[in-house]
Amino acid sequence: MRFWKFLLAATVVVYLAALTIVALSWVHHLKLSAEWKTVWSFELDPRARVKPETQNAALKKKIKELQPKGVYIMVDSAENRLYLKKDGQTVKEALVSTGSGVVLVEPGGKRSWVFDTPKGEFFVKSKIQNPYWVKPDWAFIEENEPIPKKMEDRVEAGVLGDYALGFGQGYFIHGTLYTRLLGRNVTHGCVRVADKDLEEVFKASKIGTRIYIY
Amino acid sequence: MKIVIKGKERQAGQKHRWLKVVWPAILVAVLSFSAILFFQAQGSWWGKKEATVPETGGQTQKAAAATVTPVGQKAASAGNKSEQRAAQPTAARSQAKAQPTQPAGSSTSSIKDIPEPTLQTLKENRFLEEELKLAKTPQYYFVLNLREKTLELRARGMVLKSWKASELRYTGKPVPLQVTTLTNKTALKPPERKVLNPAEQQAEEEKKAAEKAKLEEAKNKKAEEAKKPEQAPTSTATPADTFEVEALEITDMPGSYELNFDDGLRIFIRSRSGLQESFRQTRERLLWYTWYPVKHFLWRKSELRPQLVLYFDNMREAQGIYWAFIDGIKGIIWFP
């Protein structure tokens, strides 16, 4: 009988202790959750802040000044969409093709290329009508063809469409022959747009127009 | 009426004999409760003591996070002074110049007296200062608003893309209102880049072409025998979405994964998709509400690693975040 009494007492104690720990844990948990809404990490002396509202307005103004003015281009590489914007308003939306993310390895493993569309802020650096494609080495390696020594052998007309906007490091927003593939990630890093859509983008943008790719 | 238990006759006064066991048990429980409360108080005191020890890296940031709270729970001049100075807003820095060795406790006590709207303004001020730092760079960054449950991708202070979470949970010590950097992403099935090796590929293609030609020949023979009309090729009518392209696309991204940040913060992104995922999320939810509070209470160090869980109804949204969050992306997490 004594054993059972002891066991019962022990069970009750363990149960109550566990309950207490859980309750206290929850009190602690709620306290922590409340801290998320209030805590921030800096030494704060409110007396130092004469007019925080004025300071906030100044900061907002500084941030706004950094935003692009007039026309700019946004490219969503995940959804393969291009947005031509003017003062924050979408003027044109177009289906595009962006980088495939494929890795090309040169036979022998000497060189490799990752076909990603670069992300970040860029500027229109060149505007070309009826562009020619000067094929880089990877274009020949991909086709398993020998790399030509003469420049003339690298030039190919017609494949980049009617217009091209260069934004640095050999990347372009250009037209395409493969309109069926618009909306898919199939390019070597450039942004392919249908010629009709690109015409409007080409005419609206100038050298220096900002491009945001994400 | 007599009550007989195991052949013994119950005597007067022994009717509630079980109380003799329960009362001491309750007494022990109360004592243990008091003991735990005492240790908790000790723990917070230790925590304060730890915060005053100068540390490096993530730990310092955590200590800094605990230094000043509007409710004035913990206040200490913690951590690396240079880091702390960097974290100060300009107005506070100007004051610091005037009073370089101001006791932190005094500032905390004064924080208590500030009205809520002013505190909000000060908090916004802190956020704007941090955002300005990021907006000056050419890279895009993220802003996670815990109140609105929105995750925004911004560049130069302009919103590029935003996602709205259907549910958001957080635990552990709050993250400091300062720029944080994504160190890596982890997923059960991370996307793998396709590797092209043209020489090998050509040999394989030739093999396949030969096999295909053989099959076609056999088919043609059968067709001729059956004298059935040939079908027109359907490839031209296929929409782009049905093409099988060798590429890494948004649909290849995982719907559930973890984002790890340099200050120890972990953000779990979850999307409601599939039975397996719903089982996993139920298990996580149970752990979240039962085990995590106990773990944080008993092992205080565990709470130094804050965690956030964001649920999205649409899997594509979670995949889009995985796509946009490249390693090294910077951002701010705040509760306006």
Interface residues (C-beta under 8 A of the other chain):
Chain A: K5 L8 A9 V12 V13 L16 A17 T20 I21 V22 L24 S25 W26 H28 H29 L32 S33 E35 W36 K37 T38 V39 W40 S41 F42 E43 L44 D45 P46 R47 A48 R49 V50 P52 E53 Q55 N56 L59 K60 K62 I63 K64 L66 Q67 P68 M74 D76 S77 A78 E79 G88 S100 G101 V102 V103 L104 V105 P107 V114 K119 G120 E121 I141 E142 E143 N144 R180 L181 L182 G183 R184 N185 V186 Y212 Y214
Chain B: W18 V21 V22 P24 A25 I26 V28 A29 S32 F33 I36 L37 Q40 Q61 A64 A65 A66 T67 V68 T69 P70 V71 Q73 S77 Q84 A87 Q88 P89 T90 A91 A92 S94 Q95 A96 A98 Q99 Q102 A104 S107 S110 I111 I114 T118 T121 L122 K123 E124 N125 R126 L128 E129 E131 L132 A135 K136 P138 Q139 Y140 L146 R147 L153 A155 R156 G157 M158 L160 K161 Y170 T171 G172 K173 P174 P176 L177 Q178 R193 K194 V195 L196 N197 P198 A199 Q201 Q202 T238 A240 D241 F243 V245 E246 A247 L248 E249 I250 T290 Y292 P293 V294 H296 F297 L298 E303 Q319 G320 W323 A324 I326 W334 F335
